[in-house]
């Protein structure tokens, strides 16, 4: 990041370049109408300095310091004073000071009222430019502050969410939980292999749910396995009556993703979906092409009682994606009368 001094020097250089371009533009306009021979360069440079003083005095001092802070009395007082000073300097410079040092080639042919009109027109012209300059600066500054506030809010929400997740994890002793599940699995296996399989699936799901690393991301292959375990466990609950189609295209390789992002969409389908009709199965599509992930779900809505959800919710998923993949993902939700669909693409 450049230092404040370097940034200020860069801004000054840009302004000087713009004033130079504008001065050359006016000279070109005079040349086009055959008036360039009347131009006195020393006089023009001095007058342009007065224009710049009027421009910056209004656009960089009076408007932001007094008008923007609603100190209108001081603003109008100083503005009138500046205009009077500008007019006095302009008249004194052109009519008294410069004639002593430079030949007069233009103004002797103009009457005082024409000269006054010309000066007033040019003053109004640069006053208008100064107002536009201040307004543009203010709009840019406001937009930057808004963007910064949104970024700070996004980071604060992401930090709060991570804090909540860490707190929930801290309430569970993983070693006790997995030891208990292993014991239940061993005891249940003697009597029901199907029930034991359910405990094993549940153990793997809990291990994935409580997993955490420095990046708060897990291997995509592990997230896919978690989805398959979740579907298999629910099939055990409902006697394999659930109609679920899971289509995986591509290889997860070493790609990583925040845990439970994909699982929340699938859980939402089980919570709200009618999954026992062969003609309307739950369709889950997961495609991987290089580092681009495409994930979609579509299910028929259930109009009766809903399953209770234990997930962290789609709203929180969106916040996590905003925090981890700003402007690198798209999420489309289609809430139709009879069907519900979601489509997520993420550049991992």
N, C-alpha and C positions, 0 to 999 in steps of 0.2 A: 504494500500500500504506500503511495507517495506521501512524503511529509507535507504538513500544512503549507510550509514555505514554497515547496515545489509546486503544489497545487495552485497557490495564489499567483506565482510567477507564470504558470501555464495559462491561467485565466486572463492575466494582464496581457500576455502575448496574443491570445485570441482576440481580445478587444482591440488591441492596436492594429492587428491585421484587418479586422472588420472595418475599423474607421478608415484605414488606408484604402481598402477596396471601395468604400463608399465615396471617399474623396475623388478617387480616380473615375468612378462612375459619373459623378457630377461634372468632372472635367470633360468626359466623353460626351455628355449631353450638351455642354456648351459648344464643343467642337461641331456637333451635328447641326446646330442652328447658327453656326458662324460667329459665335460670341467668344471663342477662346482667346482671341487677340486682346480682349479687354480685361483678361484675368491678370491680377497682380498676385504673384505667388505668395509673397510674404504676408500680404493682407489676408489672403484666403486661409492660410495656415492659422493666423491669429484668430480669425473669425471662427474657424472650426474648433479652436480651443474653447472659445466662448460657448459654442453649441454643445461641446462635450461637458463643460461645467454645468450648463443648464440641464442637460440630459441626466447626468449622474447626481446632481444636486437634488433633482426631483425623484428620479427612479430609484436611487440607492440610499437616499437619506430621508427626505421629507415623507414620502409615501410609506416606506416600511417603519419608520420610527414614530411618526405622529398619526398619519391617517389610519394605518393598520391597527394601531392601539387606541383608536377612537379619541385621540386628543385633537379634535377638529379645530379648536380655537388657535392652538399653537401652529397647527398645520397651515391654516389660511394666513396667519400672521407672517410666518416665515416664507410662505410661498409668494405672497405679495412683495415682501422685502427682497426676495431673490430676483423676482421679475424686474423690480425697480432698479436694482443694482445691475442686472444684465442689460437693461435698456440704457442706463447711463454709460456703462462701459462700451456698449456697442456704438452709441452716438459719439462718445468722446474719442474712441479709437478711430472711427471712420472719418469724422468731420474735423477733428483737431490734431490728434497725435500723428496719424499716418501721413497727412499732407505735408508735414514738416520733413519727412524722411523719404517718402516715395512719391513718384509722379502720379497724379490723379488721372485715370483713363476712363472711368465709368461714371462715378457719382455726380460730377458736375453737370451731366446731362439730365439728371433727375431732380424733380421738385421735392420739397420737404415732405409733402403728403404721400407722394409715390414711394419715397424712401421709407417713410413710417409704415406704409402698408406692406412693403416688402419685408421689413424687419418683423412686423407683427405676424405675417404669414409664416415666415421661417421659424419664429419662436413657437407658434402654435403647432407647427409641424413636428418640431423636436419634443415639445411637451407631450404630444400624442404618442410619439415613439417611446418616450420615457414611461408613460402610463402602461403601454403594451408590454414593455420590458419588465416592469415591476409585476404586472399581472401574470406574465408567463413564469417569472421566477417563483412567485408565490404558489402558482399551480403545481410547478415541478416539486417545490419543497413540500407541499401538502401531500402530493402523491408519494414522495419518498418516505415521509413520516408514516403515512398509512400503510405502506408496504412493510416498513420496519416494525410497526405495531402488530401487523398480522403475523410476521415472522416470529416476533417475541411471544405472541399468544400461542402460535402453533408449537413452539418449543416448550412453552410452559405446560400446555395440555399434554404433550408427549411425555414430559418429565413427570407430571401428575399421574398419568396412566401407568408409567413404569413403576412409580412408587406404590400405587395400588396393587399392581401385580406382585411386586416384591413383598408387600405386606401379606397378601394372601398366601404366598409361598411360605413365608415365615411362620404362619399359623399351623403348618403341617410338618410333622416329623417324617421325612421320607423313609428313613431306615426302619422305623417302627411300622409304617404303612406297608412297605414291601415285604418285610418279614412276616407280617400278619397275613398278607395275601398269599405268600408262598406256603405258609402253614395250611391255610384254607384250601389251597390247590391240592396239596399232598393228601389231606384228609378227604376231600371231596372226590378225588380221582378214584378211590376205592369203590365208591358207590355210583357215581355218574360221570362218565368221561365227558359228556356234553356240558354239564355244569362246570366241571374242572376247566374245560376249554374256555368257557365264559369268564372264569376267574383269571385265567392266563391272559386273555384279551384285555380284560379290565386292568390288569397289572401293567401291561405294556402301554395302554393308553394313559394311565396315571403317570408312568415314568416319563412319557413324552410331554404331558401337560406340565409337569414340574421341572422339566429340563430347563437349564439356563446356562448361558455362557457369556463371555465378555461382550459379544456383539448382539446378544439377545436374538440370535438367529440359529436355526437348525438346518440340517441338510434337507433339501427338498425331497429326497428319497424317504427320509424319516417321516416327513409330513404326509407323503403319499401312503406310507405304511399305516400311519395313524388313521387316515381316512378308511383304508381297507379294514382295519381292526374295528373301527366304529360301525361300519356297515355290517361286518360279520357278527358283532355282538348284538346288534339290533335284530339280525336274522334269527339268532338263537332265541331272543325274547319272543318273537312272533312266529316261531316255527317255520322259518324260511318262506313265509307268505309274502314278504315284501318284494315289490317289483322295482329293482334297482339295476340300472345299466351304468357301469363305470368304464369309460373308454380313455385309455392313456396312450398318447402318441408322443414319441420322442424319448430321450434318455435324460433323467435328472442330472447325471454326472455329479459335479461338485457344487452345483448351485445351492445357495442358501436362501432361506425365507424366514420371516418372523413366525414363531410357532403359533399354531391354531388359527392362522388367517384363513386358510382354505376350509378348515374344519368348521368354522363358524357359519359359512354358507351352507355346508351340508347339514349341520345341526338345525339350521333354520328350515331346511326342507323337511326334515323329520318332525319338527315341531308343528308346522302348519300344513304339511302335505298329506294328501290321500295317496298312500303308497301300496295299496293292496289291489289295485285294478290293473289287470294285465294289459289293457289297451292304453293306459296312461301311466307308464312307469316313470320313476325319477331318473332323469338322464343327467349324468355327470361327465363332462368332457374336459380333459386336461391335456393341453398341447404344449410342447417345449421345442423351441427352435432357437438354437444357439443360447443367448441369454434372455430371450423373450418368452415369458410364460403367458399362456392363455387358458383361462379357467371359466367354465360356465355350468350353470345348473338350470334345470327346468322341471317343475313338478305341478301336478294338479292340486288345487287347494282343497283342504278338508274343511267342511262347514260345521263339523261337530266339535267336541272337546279337543283342545290342543295339548300336546306334550309340553311339560315344563322344561324350560331351557336352563342349562347350567353354564352356558358360554358367556363370553364377555361382550357379545352384541355386535351388530353390524355398524352401529354408530362409532363404537370404539375402534373397530377394524378400519373404518375410514380415517379416523384420527391417526392411527398408527401408520397407515399408508401415507398420509399427508406428511408425517414427521420423517419417515424413512425414505420415501420415494417421491419427493415433491416434483410435480410436473413430469413424472416418469411412469405414471399409471393412469388407466382409465377404468371407471367402474360404472356400469349401466345396469339399472334395475327396471324391470318391466313388470308392473303389478297389474295384471289383467283380471277381469271378473272371475274367470275359472282357472287361470294358471298364473304361476309366479316364476319369473326367470331372472337370473343375474349373469353378468358377463364381466370378467375382470381380466385386464391385460397389464402386466408389470414387466418393466425392464430390470432384471435382477443384476 
